[in-house]
Amino acid sequence: LAAQKGGTVTPQVLGALTNDLVYTPVAPCRILDTRNAGGPILAGQTRSFDAVASSFTSQGGSATNCNTQLTFTALAVNLTAVTPANPGFATAYPFGTTRPNAASINYTAGAIVNNGLIVQINNPLTSDDFTLWTLSTADFVADVVGYFAPPVATAVQCLTTSVTSVALLANATGFATAPACAAGYTQTGLYCRMDFFVDTIVGLEGSNCFGRAGAGATSINVSSRCCRVPGR
């Protein structure tokens, strides 16, 4: 696929690690609390953390994986600055990258301030996932509420409806209409059959099968093939 922009063609990739991402919410779960592990981050310093782990206890967080079992690219978190020594701000950014000149959370001295933000992480994973820098010495708490991950390929699901039969007298012409697909499914095929080899299928149109009987009475039998892409 490609997109036209400014007279040039820019390639677009579906399911890439950095775009076309799917958001999955999770129950709020603590992934770090410096009051429980590591202590305050000192003024002008950084500390790096995991966003994907089987347990976050080493960071002062949950003993579970917080239901972030997929390899993802960005994390939705509630970040809290706890009683900073002085007014200032903190920035969360991908581990191993240059700190951007931007604030993820602004705080005042002695306050407890919370902000919801999206933190990009490295995908594929590295030794740590994201880094937190603070202008003033402060404790920090982070609770994950969701994550963004590349789409997961899923197989197409298909089924065949029940058969509708319409009787025809000898030498007569008629048609049978296939049953409609269930909600969420799209008709991708039409199955049409006559009772006897000497009978003739005249044609197919939409969900209808047209047939002509031979020397004896017969039936037109028709059903729909229905498919859907189920998603993750």
C-alpha positions as a printed NumPy array, in Angstrom:
array([[  0.   ,   0.   ,   0.   ],
       [  1.115,   3.562,  -0.57 ],
       [ -0.111,   7.039,   0.233],
       [  0.226,  10.038,  -2.094],
       [  1.601,  13.168,  -0.421],
       [  3.218,  16.222,  -1.986],
       [  3.791,  14.467,  -5.281],
       [  5.716,  11.569,  -3.717],
       [  4.632,   8.072,  -2.798],
       [  5.164,   7.144,   0.85 ],
       [  5.076,   3.388,   1.596],
       [  2.607,   2.383,   4.302],
       [  2.985,  -0.823,   6.323],
       [  0.121,  -2.675,   7.985],
       [  0.871,  -4.336,  11.296],
       [  4.231,  -2.56 ,  11.727],
       [  5.855,  -2.311,  15.158],
       [  5.54 ,   1.478,  15.307],
       [  2.188,   2.175,  13.615],
       [ -1.175,   0.578,  12.866],
       [ -1.326,  -0.307,  16.578],
       [ -4.233,  -1.821,  18.512],
       [ -5.102,  -0.553,  21.998],
       [ -5.903,  -3.085,  24.713],
       [ -7.173,  -1.783,  28.079],
       [ -6.215,  -3.553,  31.295],
       [ -7.362,  -3.161,  34.88 ],
       [ -5.177,  -0.494,  36.55 ],
       [ -2.072,  -2.23 ,  37.882],
       [  1.047,  -0.845,  39.561],
       [  4.298,  -1.337,  37.656],
       [  6.519,   0.897,  39.773],
       [  6.57 ,   2.689,  43.118],
       [  9.9  ,   4.198,  44.144],
       [  8.653,   4.502,  47.735],
       [  8.791,   0.69 ,  47.891],
       [ 11.898,   0.061,  45.783],
       [ 14.854,   2.232,  44.869],
       [ 13.894,   5.382,  46.732],
       [ 13.333,   8.853,  45.241],
       [ 14.878,   9.74 ,  41.897],
       [ 17.383,  12.506,  42.572],
       [ 17.212,  15.934,  40.966],
       [ 18.454,  15.956,  37.392],
       [ 18.873,  12.165,  37.347],
       [ 17.227,   9.295,  35.488],
       [ 16.093,   5.798,  36.331],
       [ 15.013,   3.129,  33.851],
       [ 12.17 ,   0.668,  34.328],
       [ 10.536,  -2.42 ,  32.803],
       [  7.083,  -2.222,  31.259],
       [  7.002,  -5.932,  30.312],
       [  7.765,  -8.367,  33.128],
       [  6.384, -11.43 ,  34.87 ],
       [  6.515,  -9.467,  38.129],
       [  7.102,  -5.806,  38.981],
       [  8.046,  -6.287,  42.633],
       [ 11.665,  -5.268,  41.981],
       [ 10.276,  -1.852,  40.969],
       [  7.93 ,  -1.661,  43.954],
       [  4.91 ,  -2.768,  41.914],
       [  2.615,  -5.747,  41.462],
       [  3.762,  -9.346,  41.844],
       [  1.865, -10.131,  38.588],
       [  2.544,  -9.282,  34.932],
       [ -0.334,  -6.739,  35.061],
       [ -1.92 ,  -8.559,  32.086],
       [  0.582,  -7.027,  29.651],
       [  1.438, -10.414,  28.188],
       [  1.944,  -9.226,  24.587],
       [  5.031,  -7.525,  23.258],
       [  3.771,  -3.992,  22.803],
       [  5.057,  -0.636,  21.557],
       [  3.479,   1.952,  23.853],
       [  2.143,   1.963,  27.372],
       [ -0.835,   3.909,  28.747],
       [ -0.041,   4.824,  32.345],
       [ -1.122,   7.055,  35.173],
       [  2.098,   8.633,  36.449],
       [  2.178,  10.245,  39.881],
       [  4.894,  12.496,  41.317],
       [  4.94 ,  12.206,  45.116],
       [  6.124,  15.137,  47.278],
       [  8.873,  16.608,  45.056],
       [ 11.498,  18.633,  46.91 ],
       [ 11.035,  21.613,  44.575],
       [  8.765,  22.662,  41.707],
       [  9.606,  21.229,  38.307],
       [  8.671,  18.503,  35.871],
       [  9.48 ,  14.929,  34.867],
       [  9.764,  13.245,  31.481],
       [  9.146,   9.607,  30.522],
       [ 10.675,   8.386,  27.239],
       [ 11.9  ,   5.191,  25.529],
       [ 14.954,   3.588,  27.116],
       [ 18.196,   4.19 ,  25.229],
       [ 16.93 ,   7.259,  23.368],
       [ 17.658,  10.971,  23.804],
       [ 15.426,  12.66 ,  26.374],
       [ 12.96 ,  14.959,  24.594],
       [ 12.571,  18.574,  25.676],
       [  9.038,  17.966,  26.905],
       [  7.252,  17.409,  30.199],
       [  5.227,  14.294,  30.98 ],
       [  4.129,  15.69 ,  34.321],
       [  4.512,  19.102,  36.028],
       [  4.629,  19.392,  39.813],
       [  5.008,  21.815,  42.692],
       [  7.05 ,  21.327,  45.851],
       [  5.49 ,  18.869,  48.299],
       [  2.513,  18.086,  46.059],
       [  1.111,  14.786,  44.845],
       [  0.386,  15.252,  41.137],
       [ -0.999,  12.73 ,  38.655],
       [ -1.107,  12.673,  34.856],
       [ -2.261,  10.127,  32.287],
       [  0.185,   9.627,  29.438],
       [  1.314,   7.325,  26.637],
       [  4.907,   6.134,  26.965],
       [  6.611,   4.609,  23.944],
       [  8.858,   1.632,  24.637],
       [ 11.328,  -0.309,  22.537],
       [  9.901,  -3.091,  20.394],
       [ 11.665,  -5.535,  20.153],
       [ 12.434,  -5.272,  23.861],
       [ 15.79 ,  -4.199,  25.286],
       [ 17.25 ,  -4.526,  28.8  ],
       [ 14.874,  -1.801,  30.057],
       [ 11.756,  -0.341,  28.489],
       [ 11.436,   3.307,  29.463],
       [ 13.351,   5.96 ,  31.374],
       [ 12.104,   8.581,  33.832],
       [ 13.986,  11.876,  34.321],
       [ 13.09 ,  14.43 ,  36.99 ],
       [ 14.135,  18.039,  37.515],
       [ 13.636,  17.833,  41.278],
       [ 14.1  ,  14.95 ,  43.705],
       [ 10.803,  13.035,  43.991],
       [  9.185,   9.656,  44.383],
       [  7.152,   8.31 ,  41.477],
       [  4.315,   5.83 ,  41.082],
       [  3.083,   4.409,  37.756],
       [ -0.061,   2.351,  37.127],
       [ -0.598,   0.746,  33.72 ],
       [ -4.131,   1.058,  32.294],
       [ -3.543,  -0.273,  28.767],
       [ -1.072,  -0.833,  25.976],
       [ -0.681,  -0.43 ,  22.204],
       [  0.545,  -3.458,  20.235],
       [  0.781,  -4.491,  16.568],
       [ -2.346,  -6.29 ,  15.32 ],
       [ -2.408, -10.044,  15.752],
       [ -3.189, -11.988,  12.57 ],
       [ -6.263, -14.17 ,  12.897],
       [ -7.615, -16.812,  10.542],
       [-10.792, -16.109,   8.598],
       [-13.818, -17.867,  10.126],
       [-16.268, -19.399,   7.64 ],
       [-19.452, -21.421,   7.851],
       [-22.109, -22.769,   5.515],
       [-25.774, -22.028,   6.09 ],
       [-28.53 , -24.598,   6.048],
       [-29.839, -25.688,   2.64 ],
       [-32.953, -24.177,   1.107],
       [-34.76 , -26.449,  -1.337],
       [-37.381, -25.445,  -3.908],
       [-39.366, -28.149,  -5.764],
       [-39.726, -28.019,  -9.543],
       [-42.178, -29.903, -11.726],
       [-40.925, -31.782, -14.756],
       [-39.595, -29.518, -17.495],
       [-40.178, -26.416, -15.294],
       [-37.757, -23.571, -14.597],
       [-37.448, -21.895, -11.201],
       [-35.06 , -20.541,  -8.599],
       [-34.146, -20.904,  -4.935],
       [-32.767, -18.173,  -2.659],
       [-29.961, -19.074,  -0.25 ],
       [-30.377, -18.228,   3.448],
       [-28.838, -14.931,   4.548],
       [-25.575, -14.932,   6.492],
       [-25.605, -14.345,  10.235],
       [-24.852, -10.858,  11.56 ],
       [-21.169, -10.009,  11.201],
       [-20.616, -12.486,   8.356],
       [-20.362, -11.722,   4.622],
       [-21.501, -14.031,   1.852],
       [-18.403, -15.224,  -0.027],
       [-19.882, -18.11 ,  -1.981],
       [-23.08 , -19.749,  -3.192],
       [-23.576, -23.511,  -3.331],
       [-26.171, -24.672,  -5.869],
       [-27.182, -28.262,  -6.685],
       [-29.963, -30.009,  -8.559],
       [-31.347, -33.355,  -7.439],
       [-30.569, -35.251, -10.633],
       [-27.748, -35.246, -13.154],
       [-30.159, -34.676, -16.063],
       [-31.378, -31.406, -14.485],
       [-29.648, -28.14 , -15.403],
       [-28.354, -25.191, -13.398],
       [-29.221, -22.198, -15.548],
       [-27.301, -19.569, -13.623],
       [-26.45 , -17.787, -10.371],
       [-27.347, -14.227,  -9.413],
       [-26.687, -12.768,  -5.984],
       [-28.159, -15.277,  -3.537],
       [-30.362, -16.951,  -6.169],
       [-29.778, -20.195,  -8.048],
       [-31.788, -20.744, -11.24 ],
       [-32.457, -24.252, -12.55 ],
       [-34.419, -26.234, -15.118],
       [-35.951, -29.624, -14.412],
       [-35.603, -32.549, -16.784],
       [-38.25 , -35.124, -17.561],
       [-39.095, -35.642, -13.889],
       [-39.857, -33.525, -10.828],
       [-36.78 , -32.272,  -8.993],
       [-35.509, -29.694,  -6.5  ],
       [-33.048, -26.818,  -6.497],
       [-30.867, -26.901,  -3.372],
       [-28.913, -23.804,  -2.36 ],
       [-26.873, -22.557,   0.61 ],
       [-24.549, -19.64 ,   1.378],
       [-20.878, -19.714,   2.327],
       [-20.349, -16.998,   4.945],
       [-17.046, -15.644,   6.314],
       [-15.712, -13.008,   8.688],
       [-12.384, -11.783,  10.038],
       [-12.795, -12.294,  13.789],
       [-10.067,  -9.862,  14.916],
       [ -7.867, -10.432,  17.951]])
